[in-house]
Amino acid sequence: MKARNPRTGEEDYEFAANSREEIAAAAARLRAAQPAWEALGPEGRAAVLLRFADAIDAAAPQIAAALTIDTGRGTVSWIEVQGCAANIRRWAARGPQLFAGLERGPKPSATPGIEIAIDYSAFPLFGAICPWNFPVILSHIDAVPALMAGCAALVKPSEVTPRFVEPMRAVLAQVPELPLAYVMGGPEVGQALIEEVDYVCFTGSTSTGRKVAEAAARQLIPANLELGGKDPMIVLESADPHWAAQVALRSSVVATGQACQSIERIYVARGIAEPFLATLVEAAQAVQVTWPDPAQGHLGPFIFPAQADKVQAQIDDAVAKGARVLTGGQVETLGGGKYLRPTVLADVTRDMAVMREETFGPVIPVTIYDDLDDAIEQANDTEYGLSAAVLAGSLEEAASIATRLDAGAISLQDGALTSMVGDATNQSRKGSGLGPSRMGDSGMLRFLREQAHIRQTGQPLPLDAYAERSVG
């Protein structure tokens, strides 16, 4: 298979897609290694994971260099690699604490004479199907807590961003005890992975997530899905409009808006709308794309060219239906890559695609509201429920709005905090996901199976207890 360089537009990288037989063989090797891995216990697994983190740190220049080509991003690539190692260390510290706190019993049952004890074991083989927008972080965000729980892990990174896998495999060679492997290829490889594992996690679009859920259902295995978003931000009249505009801009356009938790709709109170929009437009116009110098600027290219076309189609649809482009608005082809400067849209309406479909680009549609209840209703009027944000004059006022928003995580006095905070348990709603939270303690606990030991402390009932006789 070939991979495209998002800065040059050239297909300058080739890799071998794994066959179904190779995927089955990798799964078999991992299954064979898993019992010994689980037998290490929490502290033993944590020690190996710490070595894994150290090896990633040592290889960070090579991993980040490959990731920079994969994504067209420099600083964000370094942040990703460092974040991956930090996430591993977090689970290595937290995992043993969680195991120590598990309720095991025995404890009395509601049934007389019976005690209940609980044993825990990991799902033997975990599988992950991962996206292209944050390739390193999202290829390991579920695999690491699964490994901490005692699973072996089979991971399919995106075929769009495959270059980082080679240096990561070199890292894995330094930690041979770790039962983690990567398989490469397109959708058919993802399908084959689902048929081999005991638990699958998928991160990506809602439409593909439904296909993964259906495939997992046929295998009768759990599917944990982290899907699309159309995150709203509500800006209350009490908020400082200049501060709010800066928060809104960052939350919308970091990583070229190619993040599921990016703010994609803003609802601002009419009383502060004019200064908010003026500051937002001025700040957006100051943002530079990273061309021609990849080390200068804020926004890199679209990683996946088809996404640029989709974003442009949404902008064009909005303009055709009456929206005004206050800045940006046109995808540019620079040196073979596709770029979009921050695009602020005014006079948007609910029927526009940019207000209903996930955008995944640096587009900021702004709606001015007169009634807060109406703004909340509009924010909730979506098939998605990933996350949201509220900006107000005080944290307490922002918090009073949070419970009225139908989303799994709400950033208060900031935006897109779920990309920075890994220990806040939340569950996606509606079309944004399915299953337990990948954040917080449940990120690991979901990979443990409970086995009940039902202990008879008295005498078992004889068969005569069930003999037919007159009753009543």
Helices and strands as residue ranges (DSSP letters): E 2-4, E 11-14, H 20-39, H 41-58, H 60-71, H 75-100, E 107-108, E 114-122, E 125-129, H 135-140, H 143-149, E 152-156, H 165-172, E 180-182, H 187-194, E 199-203, H 206-219, E 223-226, E 231-235, H 241-253, G 254-257, E 263-269, H 270-286, H 305-320, E 324-327, E 332-334, E 337-339, E 343-346, H 353-356, E 363-369, H 372-380, E 384-385, E 387-391, H 395-402, E 409-412, G 417-419, E 429-430, E 433-434, H 442-445, E 448-456, G 463-466
